[in-house]
Amino acid sequence: MERREIKLSPPDISEAEINAVVEVLRSGWITTGPVTKRFEREIAAFCGTQRAVCLNSATAALELTLRILGVGPGDEVITSAYTYTASASIIDHIGARIVLVDTARDSYEMDYDQLESAITERTKAVIPVDIAGVMCDYDRVRSIVEGKSSLFRPSNQIQEALGRIAIVADAAHSIGAVRHGVKSGGAADFTCFSFHAIKNVTTAEGGAVTWRPISGVSDDDLYRQYMLYSLHGQNKDALAKSKLGGWEIDIQCLGFKFNMTDIAAAIGSEQLKRYPALLERRKEITELYNEGLRGLPCQPIQHLGQDFSSSMHLYLVRVDGIDEAARDAIFHRMAQAGIATVVHYKPLPMMTAYKNKGFSISDYPNAFAQYQNEISLPLHTLLSNDDVSYVISHFKKCLQAQG
């Protein structure tokens, strides 16, 4: 079989995205403006929510959401030990205490029983993580936080209106996913998406947040808070400020620089138009992998079930009976065949910054078990069926080499 070069997750950019960017560049307005506002409306329509806010990353979306919720020093926020650092680092950024819970046994989702046990009077938010595009069980999470509402001590108007711990989804992977009949974006109280270069929908760099209606809290007021925080606390965006006579502004809070540009939004808008077809192709590739790996000593992540359909962002595979060294040997053999693979994820307690905060992987045995034999195969819409066959063929050889 002739050697190929198979990338892990390159962006799928068409002439439509290129032309949209050129149009913005020629318009004379390239930062946050009308294209970004249009993209926000398109995201909200896609997710079935009233509003959406575009920002420069999912990390920014998570951090601003916690700040708008009034979470800060003295508070605790719970998330999974099995995730990328952005799910947890933003908790530290706002001065709150990071609380990590293990995954359930043989699962990439957090252990919901441990989540329930981890809740205290200081807990103000929980950040479930939709690994690989598979949505968490938000019905279960909501039941847990509602059951703990007697412990909840609100510290701002939004918290008081919720009356319980806020559910803030790290949905960096899951745009387009569905669970229990609800799309990602409408399941958690707040949902934060990533449009990074490797994501299913990309803006090169970018993110967005959607939310469910909160009784007593105006969607318009929430939107204005995101706008204020995302642009230095400035009461006018750059487009409004540029209009004749519109130069004067007020700085209403000490905000941040988290806005999305029209250049980025132009890419995202075209990506979202193409996304139903892109998502269908991801499903086809996933099914090819599932069929090709059937009967082998490995356990692929389940992207489809009776009550859920994921965004099929990543194809995670656990290889039976191997440790980290054997897993890494597969990684290197695949690289020799020109196939890029990676591990999702090295649990946070194994990372230096989290060790320095007192976390130990010995307290998260299920997360470690998921990690030590996991390898992610390429999954993106530029793969041909022959490319998928090539990956499967070489992965089978690697498994055979393990004996």
C-alpha positions in Angstrom: 0.0 0.0 0.0 1.5 3.3 -1.1 2.4 5.6 1.9 0.0 8.5 2.5 0.2 11.6 4.7 -3.0 11.7 6.8 -3.4 14.8 9.0 -5.3 14.6 12.3 -7.8 17.4 11.9 -7.1 20.1 9.2 -9.8 22.8 8.5 -12.2 22.2 5.6 -12.1 25.6 3.9 -14.0 26.1 0.6 -14.1 29.0 -1.9 -17.3 30.2 0.0 -15.2 31.0 3.1 -12.4 32.6 1.0 -14.9 34.7 -0.9 -16.6 35.8 2.3 -13.3 36.9 3.8 -12.4 38.8 0.7 -15.8 40.6 0.8 -15.1 41.7 4.4 -11.6 42.9 3.6 -13.0 44.9 0.7 -15.8 46.4 2.8 -13.5 48.6 4.8 -14.7 47.2 8.1 -12.8 44.1 9.4 -13.2 44.1 13.2 -16.4 43.4 15.2 -19.4 44.6 13.1 -22.4 43.6 11.1 -21.0 40.2 10.0 -20.3 39.2 13.6 -23.8 40.2 14.6 -25.3 38.2 11.7 -23.2 35.2 12.7 -24.6 35.4 16.3 -28.1 35.3 14.9 -27.2 32.3 12.8 -25.7 30.4 15.8 -28.8 31.1 17.9 -31.1 29.8 15.1 -28.9 26.7 14.6 -29.0 25.9 18.4 -32.6 26.9 18.9 -31.8 29.6 21.4 -32.9 33.2 21.6 -29.5 34.8 21.6 -25.8 34.0 21.1 -22.6 35.9 21.7 -19.5 35.6 19.6 -16.1 35.9 21.3 -12.5 35.2 20.4 -12.4 31.7 22.0 -14.4 29.1 24.0 -12.0 29.9 26.9 -13.2 33.6 26.8 -16.8 32.4 26.7 -16.3 30.2 29.8 -14.5 32.9 31.8 -16.9 35.7 30.9 -19.9 33.4 31.8 -18.5 32.7 35.3 -17.7 36.4 35.8 -21.2 37.4 34.7 -22.6 34.8 37.1 -20.7 36.6 39.8 -18.4 33.7 40.6 -15.1 34.7 42.3 -12.9 34.4 45.4 -14.3 32.1 48.0 -16.4 30.1 45.5 -15.9 26.7 44.1 -16.5 25.4 40.6 -16.5 21.7 39.7 -15.3 20.2 36.4 -13.9 17.0 35.1 -10.3 15.8 35.6 -10.5 14.4 32.1 -10.4 17.5 29.9 -8.2 20.2 28.3 -6.9 22.8 30.7 -9.2 25.6 29.5 -12.1 23.9 31.3 -10.4 24.4 34.7 -7.8 27.2 34.3 -10.6 29.8 33.9 -11.8 28.9 37.4 -8.4 29.9 38.7 -8.4 33.1 36.6 -11.5 34.4 38.4 -10.1 33.5 41.8 -12.4 30.6 42.6 -11.2 27.1 43.7 -10.9 24.4 41.1 -12.7 21.2 42.2 -12.0 18.2 39.9 -14.1 15.0 39.8 -13.1 11.7 38.3 -14.8 10.2 35.3 -17.2 7.3 35.7 -15.7 3.9 35.2 -15.0 3.2 31.5 -16.5 6.6 30.5 -15.2 9.9 29.3 -18.0 11.7 31.2 -17.6 12.9 34.7 -18.8 10.6 37.5 -22.2 12.1 38.3 -22.3 10.5 41.7 -18.9 12.1 42.5 -20.2 15.4 41.3 -23.1 15.2 43.7 -20.8 14.4 46.6 -18.4 17.3 45.6 -21.1 20.0 46.0 -20.7 22.3 49.0 -22.2 25.6 50.1 -19.3 27.3 48.2 -20.2 25.6 44.9 -21.5 28.2 42.4 -21.1 26.4 39.0 -20.4 23.0 37.4 -18.7 22.7 34.0 -19.5 19.4 32.4 -17.3 18.6 29.3 -18.7 17.2 26.1 -15.7 15.1 25.1 -15.3 14.3 21.4 -18.7 15.9 20.7 -20.8 13.5 22.9 -23.0 15.6 25.1 -23.1 15.0 28.8 -26.3 13.9 30.6 -27.5 17.5 31.4 -30.8 16.1 32.7 -28.9 14.2 35.3 -26.7 17.2 36.1 -29.7 19.5 36.5 -31.4 16.9 38.8 -28.3 16.9 40.9 -27.9 20.6 41.3 -31.6 21.1 41.9 -31.4 18.4 44.6 -28.6 20.5 46.3 -30.4 23.8 46.1 -30.8 24.0 49.9 -27.0 24.4 50.1 -26.9 27.2 47.5 -26.1 30.8 48.6 -26.6 33.2 45.7 -24.3 36.3 45.5 -25.8 38.2 42.5 -29.1 38.7 40.7 -28.5 35.9 38.1 -27.6 33.4 40.8 -30.7 34.4 42.7 -32.8 34.0 39.7 -31.4 30.5 39.0 -31.8 29.5 42.6 -29.2 26.8 42.3 -25.7 26.0 41.0 -25.2 27.1 37.4 -24.6 24.5 34.7 -22.0 25.9 32.2 -21.3 23.4 29.4 -17.8 23.2 27.9 -19.2 22.4 24.5 -16.0 23.1 22.6 -16.5 19.8 20.7 -20.2 19.4 20.5 -21.9 22.0 18.2 -24.6 20.0 16.3 -24.8 17.2 18.8 -28.2 16.1 20.3 -29.1 14.3 23.5 -32.6 13.5 24.8 -33.9 15.5 21.9 -32.1 18.7 22.8 -29.4 20.3 20.7 -26.1 21.3 22.2 -26.5 25.0 23.0 -29.9 24.5 24.6 -29.3 21.8 27.3 -27.1 23.6 29.9 -27.9 27.0 31.5 -25.0 28.4 29.4 -23.1 26.6 26.6 -19.7 27.6 25.4 -18.5 26.6 21.9 -15.1 26.6 20.3 -14.5 27.6 16.7 -10.7 26.9 16.8 -9.0 25.8 13.6 -9.4 22.1 14.3 -13.1 22.3 15.3 -16.1 21.1 13.2 -17.0 24.7 12.6 -14.1 27.1 12.5 -13.5 30.8 12.5 -9.7 30.2 12.7 -9.9 31.3 16.3 -13.2 32.0 18.0 -16.0 30.9 20.2 -19.5 31.6 21.2 -21.9 31.3 24.2 -25.7 30.5 24.2 -28.0 30.3 27.1 -31.4 29.1 28.2 -34.0 31.7 29.4 -33.7 32.5 33.1 -36.9 33.7 34.7 -36.4 37.3 35.9 -33.3 37.9 33.8 -33.6 39.7 30.4 -31.8 38.1 27.5 -31.0 41.6 26.3 -29.4 42.5 29.6 -27.3 39.3 29.5 -26.2 40.1 26.0 -25.2 43.6 27.0 -23.1 42.3 29.8 -21.2 40.0 27.5 -20.7 42.9 25.1 -19.5 45.1 27.9 -17.1 42.6 29.4 -15.7 41.5 26.0 -14.6 45.0 24.9 -12.8 46.7 27.8 -16.1 47.6 29.6 -16.8 50.1 26.8 -20.4 51.1 26.3 -20.1 51.3 22.5 -18.6 48.8 20.1 -16.1 50.0 17.5 -18.7 50.3 14.7 -20.9 52.6 16.8 -18.0 54.6 18.0 -16.8 55.2 14.4 -20.1 56.8 13.3 -20.1 60.6 12.8 -20.4 62.3 16.2 -20.2 58.9 18.0 -16.6 59.1 19.3 -17.5 59.6 23.0 -17.6 56.5 25.1 -17.8 55.5 28.8 -15.8 52.7 30.4 -18.4 51.1 32.7 -16.3 48.3 34.1 -12.7 47.1 33.8 -13.4 44.6 31.1 -11.4 42.4 28.7 -10.5 42.1 25.0 -12.5 39.1 23.9 -14.4 40.2 20.8 -14.7 38.4 17.5 -13.8 40.1 14.3 -15.9 40.2 11.1 -13.1 38.4 9.3 -13.5 35.5 11.6 -17.3 35.6 11.6 -17.3 35.6 7.8 -15.5 32.2 7.9 -17.8 30.9 10.6 -21.0 32.0 8.8 -20.1 30.1 5.6 -19.0 27.1 7.7 -22.3 27.0 9.5 -24.2 27.0 6.2 -22.1 24.0 5.1 -22.3 22.3 8.4 -25.2 19.9 7.9 -23.4 18.3 5.0 -20.1 18.3 6.9 -21.7 16.7 9.8 -23.2 14.0 7.6 -19.8 13.3 6.2 -18.4 12.9 9.7 -21.1 10.4 10.4 -20.1 8.4 7.3 -16.5 8.4 8.3 -17.4 7.3 11.9 -19.5 4.4 10.5 -16.6 3.3 8.3 -14.3 3.3 11.3 -16.9 1.4 13.4 -17.2 -1.2 10.8 -13.5 -1.5 10.1 -12.6 -1.9 13.8 -15.4 -4.3 14.6 -14.2 -7.4 16.4 -10.7 -6.0 17.1 -9.4 -5.7 20.7 -10.3 -2.0 21.1 -13.2 0.1 22.2 -14.2 3.1 20.0 -16.1 5.9 21.6 -19.9 5.6 20.9 -21.0 8.6 18.9 -24.6 7.3 18.2 -27.2 5.8 20.5 -30.9 5.6 21.0 -31.2 9.0 22.7 -28.1 10.8 21.4 -26.1 11.7 18.4 -22.8 13.4 18.8 -21.0 16.0 16.6 -18.4 13.3 15.8 -15.6 15.7 16.5 -13.0 13.1 17.5 -12.7 9.4 17.1 -11.3 8.1 20.4 -10.2 4.5 20.7 -9.2 2.6 23.8 -7.0 -0.4 23.1 -7.6 -3.4 25.3 -5.0 -4.5 27.9 -2.2 -2.0 27.1 -0.4 0.6 29.1 1.0 4.1 28.2 4.2 2.6 26.8 2.4 0.3 24.5 -0.1 3.0 23.5 2.9 5.3 22.6 4.4 2.6 20.5 1.2 2.5 18.4 1.4 6.3 18.1 4.9 6.0 16.7 4.1 3.2 14.3 1.2 5.1 12.9 3.4 8.2 12.5 5.9 6.0 10.5 3.0 5.2 8.2 2.3 8.9 7.7 -0.8 8.9 10.0 -1.2 11.6 12.6 -2.7 10.5 15.9 -2.9 12.0 19.3 -4.2 11.3 22.9 -7.3 13.0 24.2 -6.6 13.7 27.1 -3.8 13.5 29.5 -5.8 14.1 32.7 -5.2 17.5 34.4 -3.9 16.0 37.7 -0.9 14.7 35.6 0.0 18.2 34.5 2.7 20.2 36.4 0.5 23.2 37.0 -2.2 21.1 38.6 0.2 19.0 40.6 1.5 22.3 42.0 -2.1 23.0 43.1 -2.1 19.7 45.1 -3.9 17.5 42.6 -2.7 13.9 42.3 -3.7 11.4 39.6 -3.9 8.7 42.2 -7.2 10.3 43.2 -8.6 9.9 39.7 -8.1 6.2 38.8 -10.9 6.1 36.2 -9.6 9.1 34.3 -6.1 7.6 34.3 -7.5 4.3 33.0 -9.2 6.1 30.1 -6.0 7.9 29.3 -3.4 5.2 29.4 -4.8 3.1 26.5 -6.5 5.9 24.4 -5.4 7.0 21.0 -7.4 9.3 18.6 -7.6 8.4 14.9 -7.9 11.1 12.2 -11.5 12.3 11.8 -12.2 15.2 9.4 -14.2 15.9 6.3 -11.1 16.0 4.0 -10.6 12.3 4.4 -11.6 10.1 1.5 -12.9 6.6 2.1 -9.6 5.2 0.9 -7.8 7.4 3.5 -10.0 5.9 6.2 -9.3 2.3 4.9 -5.6 3.2 5.0 -5.8 4.3 8.6 -7.8 1.2 9.6 -5.3 -1.1 7.8 -2.3 0.4 9.6 -4.1 0.5 13.0 -4.9 -3.2 12.6 -1.2 -3.9 12.0 -0.3 -1.9 15.1 -2.8 -4.0 17.2 -1.4 -7.2 15.7 2.2 -6.0 16.6 1.0 -5.7 20.2 0.4 -9.4 20.2 
